[in-house]
Amino acid sequence: MHKGSSGTNFLLLLLIFAVGGILGNLIGEFFGQYFPLLQISREVGFTSPVELDLNFIYLQFSLLIKLNLAGVIGLLLAIWLFRRL
């Protein structure tokens, strides 16, 4: 993946990560009833939003990532796919 700008490569990487994580989580949820190990998940992030009030603008930040084992496998496959491009 040597053609194009680094910004394009970064956006493609984010897109591949998102698709890999989403598909992996969906597969984990679907097949979790047959393979309970796939449904084991952890949540990482802020449980409540972080607030910043500057008197003229009010910002609220929140980030929560929930991954199960299948989602992690999906992310690893996404990394592999990105490196192959």
Biotite code that builds the C-alpha atoms (Angstrom):
import biotite.structure as struc

atoms = struc.array([
    struc.Atom([0.000, 0.000, 0.000], chain_id="A", res_id=1, res_name="MET", atom_name="CA", element="C"),
    struc.Atom([2.530, 2.536, -1.154], chain_id="A", res_id=2, res_name="HIS", atom_name="CA", element="C"),
    struc.Atom([0.313, 4.648, -3.386], chain_id="A", res_id=3, res_name="LYS", atom_name="CA", element="C"),
    struc.Atom([-1.762, 7.538, -2.083], chain_id="A", res_id=4, res_name="GLY", atom_name="CA", element="C"),
    struc.Atom([-1.310, 9.763, 0.871], chain_id="A", res_id=5, res_name="SER", atom_name="CA", element="C"),
    struc.Atom([-0.854, 8.680, 4.455], chain_id="A", res_id=6, res_name="SER", atom_name="CA", element="C"),
    struc.Atom([-4.228, 10.250, 5.318], chain_id="A", res_id=7, res_name="GLY", atom_name="CA", element="C"),
    struc.Atom([-5.976, 7.964, 2.853], chain_id="A", res_id=8, res_name="THR", atom_name="CA", element="C"),
    struc.Atom([-4.128, 4.965, 4.284], chain_id="A", res_id=9, res_name="ASN", atom_name="CA", element="C"),
    struc.Atom([-5.149, 5.953, 7.807], chain_id="A", res_id=10, res_name="PHE", atom_name="CA", element="C"),
    struc.Atom([-8.814, 6.303, 6.833], chain_id="A", res_id=11, res_name="LEU", atom_name="CA", element="C"),
    struc.Atom([-8.693, 2.926, 5.098], chain_id="A", res_id=12, res_name="LEU", atom_name="CA", element="C"),
    struc.Atom([-7.128, 1.400, 8.206], chain_id="A", res_id=13, res_name="LEU", atom_name="CA", element="C"),
    struc.Atom([-9.893, 2.866, 10.398], chain_id="A", res_id=14, res_name="LEU", atom_name="CA", element="C"),
    struc.Atom([-12.549, 1.582, 8.005], chain_id="A", res_id=15, res_name="LEU", atom_name="CA", element="C"),
    struc.Atom([-11.044, -1.907, 7.925], chain_id="A", res_id=16, res_name="ILE", atom_name="CA", element="C"),
    struc.Atom([-10.737, -1.905, 11.735], chain_id="A", res_id=17, res_name="PHE", atom_name="CA", element="C"),
    struc.Atom([-14.361, -0.838, 12.139], chain_id="A", res_id=18, res_name="ALA", atom_name="CA", element="C"),
    struc.Atom([-15.654, -3.457, 9.695], chain_id="A", res_id=19, res_name="VAL", atom_name="CA", element="C"),
    struc.Atom([-13.465, -6.179, 11.253], chain_id="A", res_id=20, res_name="GLY", atom_name="CA", element="C"),
    struc.Atom([-14.582, -5.340, 14.776], chain_id="A", res_id=21, res_name="GLY", atom_name="CA", element="C"),
    struc.Atom([-18.260, -5.059, 13.879], chain_id="A", res_id=22, res_name="ILE", atom_name="CA", element="C"),
    struc.Atom([-18.325, -8.287, 11.880], chain_id="A", res_id=23, res_name="LEU", atom_name="CA", element="C"),
    struc.Atom([-16.373, -10.099, 14.580], chain_id="A", res_id=24, res_name="GLY", atom_name="CA", element="C"),
    struc.Atom([-18.769, -8.925, 17.299], chain_id="A", res_id=25, res_name="ASN", atom_name="CA", element="C"),
    struc.Atom([-21.783, -9.903, 15.196], chain_id="A", res_id=26, res_name="LEU", atom_name="CA", element="C"),
    struc.Atom([-20.330, -13.355, 14.586], chain_id="A", res_id=27, res_name="ILE", atom_name="CA", element="C"),
    struc.Atom([-19.585, -13.680, 18.298], chain_id="A", res_id=28, res_name="GLY", atom_name="CA", element="C"),
    struc.Atom([-23.141, -12.740, 19.229], chain_id="A", res_id=29, res_name="GLU", atom_name="CA", element="C"),
    struc.Atom([-24.637, -15.081, 16.633], chain_id="A", res_id=30, res_name="PHE", atom_name="CA", element="C"),
    struc.Atom([-22.468, -18.132, 17.334], chain_id="A", res_id=31, res_name="PHE", atom_name="CA", element="C"),
    struc.Atom([-22.162, -17.428, 21.053], chain_id="A", res_id=32, res_name="GLY", atom_name="CA", element="C"),
    struc.Atom([-25.113, -19.664, 21.815], chain_id="A", res_id=33, res_name="GLN", atom_name="CA", element="C"),
    struc.Atom([-23.191, -22.599, 20.304], chain_id="A", res_id=34, res_name="TYR", atom_name="CA", element="C"),
    struc.Atom([-19.707, -21.575, 21.465], chain_id="A", res_id=35, res_name="PHE", atom_name="CA", element="C"),
    struc.Atom([-20.037, -19.592, 24.732], chain_id="A", res_id=36, res_name="PRO", atom_name="CA", element="C"),
    struc.Atom([-16.333, -18.723, 24.669], chain_id="A", res_id=37, res_name="LEU", atom_name="CA", element="C"),
    struc.Atom([-17.022, -16.351, 21.767], chain_id="A", res_id=38, res_name="LEU", atom_name="CA", element="C"),
    struc.Atom([-19.422, -14.270, 23.879], chain_id="A", res_id=39, res_name="GLN", atom_name="CA", element="C"),
    struc.Atom([-16.949, -13.426, 26.620], chain_id="A", res_id=40, res_name="ILE", atom_name="CA", element="C"),
    struc.Atom([-16.557, -9.671, 26.320], chain_id="A", res_id=41, res_name="SER", atom_name="CA", element="C"),
    struc.Atom([-15.030, -6.698, 28.069], chain_id="A", res_id=42, res_name="ARG", atom_name="CA", element="C"),
    struc.Atom([-15.906, -3.024, 27.949], chain_id="A", res_id=43, res_name="GLU", atom_name="CA", element="C"),
    struc.Atom([-13.117, -0.459, 27.931], chain_id="A", res_id=44, res_name="VAL", atom_name="CA", element="C"),
    struc.Atom([-13.663, 3.277, 28.096], chain_id="A", res_id=45, res_name="GLY", atom_name="CA", element="C"),
    struc.Atom([-15.445, 5.977, 30.039], chain_id="A", res_id=46, res_name="PHE", atom_name="CA", element="C"),
    struc.Atom([-18.558, 4.784, 31.858], chain_id="A", res_id=47, res_name="THR", atom_name="CA", element="C"),
    struc.Atom([-19.796, 8.346, 32.160], chain_id="A", res_id=48, res_name="SER", atom_name="CA", element="C"),
    struc.Atom([-19.081, 11.215, 29.762], chain_id="A", res_id=49, res_name="PRO", atom_name="CA", element="C"),
    struc.Atom([-16.231, 13.628, 30.410], chain_id="A", res_id=50, res_name="VAL", atom_name="CA", element="C"),
    struc.Atom([-17.571, 17.180, 30.301], chain_id="A", res_id=51, res_name="GLU", atom_name="CA", element="C"),
    struc.Atom([-15.786, 20.390, 29.369], chain_id="A", res_id=52, res_name="LEU", atom_name="CA", element="C"),
    struc.Atom([-17.666, 23.655, 29.922], chain_id="A", res_id=53, res_name="ASP", atom_name="CA", element="C"),
    struc.Atom([-15.864, 26.710, 28.532], chain_id="A", res_id=54, res_name="LEU", atom_name="CA", element="C"),
    struc.Atom([-18.802, 29.044, 29.159], chain_id="A", res_id=55, res_name="ASN", atom_name="CA", element="C"),
    struc.Atom([-19.338, 29.661, 25.436], chain_id="A", res_id=56, res_name="PHE", atom_name="CA", element="C"),
    struc.Atom([-19.134, 26.046, 24.312], chain_id="A", res_id=57, res_name="ILE", atom_name="CA", element="C"),
    struc.Atom([-20.018, 22.847, 26.102], chain_id="A", res_id=58, res_name="TYR", atom_name="CA", element="C"),
    struc.Atom([-18.285, 19.632, 25.062], chain_id="A", res_id=59, res_name="LEU", atom_name="CA", element="C"),
    struc.Atom([-19.031, 16.096, 26.129], chain_id="A", res_id=60, res_name="GLN", atom_name="CA", element="C"),
    struc.Atom([-16.654, 13.228, 25.382], chain_id="A", res_id=61, res_name="PHE", atom_name="CA", element="C"),
    struc.Atom([-17.527, 9.588, 25.680], chain_id="A", res_id=62, res_name="SER", atom_name="CA", element="C"),
    struc.Atom([-15.819, 6.456, 24.396], chain_id="A", res_id=63, res_name="LEU", atom_name="CA", element="C"),
    struc.Atom([-16.775, 2.869, 25.135], chain_id="A", res_id=64, res_name="LEU", atom_name="CA", element="C"),
    struc.Atom([-15.394, -0.113, 23.278], chain_id="A", res_id=65, res_name="ILE", atom_name="CA", element="C"),
    struc.Atom([-16.981, -3.525, 23.760], chain_id="A", res_id=66, res_name="LYS", atom_name="CA", element="C"),
    struc.Atom([-15.056, -6.441, 22.321], chain_id="A", res_id=67, res_name="LEU", atom_name="CA", element="C"),
    struc.Atom([-15.665, -10.134, 22.506], chain_id="A", res_id=68, res_name="ASN", atom_name="CA", element="C"),
    struc.Atom([-13.250, -12.878, 21.463], chain_id="A", res_id=69, res_name="LEU", atom_name="CA", element="C"),
    struc.Atom([-14.683, -13.047, 17.952], chain_id="A", res_id=70, res_name="ALA", atom_name="CA", element="C"),
    struc.Atom([-14.326, -9.262, 17.668], chain_id="A", res_id=71, res_name="GLY", atom_name="CA", element="C"),
    struc.Atom([-10.645, -9.499, 18.586], chain_id="A", res_id=72, res_name="VAL", atom_name="CA", element="C"),
    struc.Atom([-10.223, -12.209, 15.942], chain_id="A", res_id=73, res_name="ILE", atom_name="CA", element="C"),
    struc.Atom([-11.998, -9.911, 13.472], chain_id="A", res_id=74, res_name="GLY", atom_name="CA", element="C"),
    struc.Atom([-9.613, -7.059, 14.331], chain_id="A", res_id=75, res_name="LEU", atom_name="CA", element="C"),
    struc.Atom([-6.592, -9.328, 13.873], chain_id="A", res_id=76, res_name="LEU", atom_name="CA", element="C"),
    struc.Atom([-7.944, -10.418, 10.493], chain_id="A", res_id=77, res_name="LEU", atom_name="CA", element="C"),
    struc.Atom([-8.471, -6.756, 9.601], chain_id="A", res_id=78, res_name="ALA", atom_name="CA", element="C"),
    struc.Atom([-4.843, -5.976, 10.449], chain_id="A", res_id=79, res_name="ILE", atom_name="CA", element="C"),
    struc.Atom([-3.709, -8.925, 8.344], chain_id="A", res_id=80, res_name="TRP", atom_name="CA", element="C"),
    struc.Atom([-5.897, -7.770, 5.444], chain_id="A", res_id=81, res_name="LEU", atom_name="CA", element="C"),
    struc.Atom([-4.590, -4.202, 5.691], chain_id="A", res_id=82, res_name="PHE", atom_name="CA", element="C"),
    struc.Atom([-0.985, -5.398, 5.584], chain_id="A", res_id=83, res_name="ARG", atom_name="CA", element="C"),
    struc.Atom([-1.764, -7.519, 2.500], chain_id="A", res_id=84, res_name="ARG", atom_name="CA", element="C"),
    struc.Atom([-3.168, -4.535, 0.575], chain_id="A", res_id=85, res_name="LEU", atom_name="CA", element="C"),
])
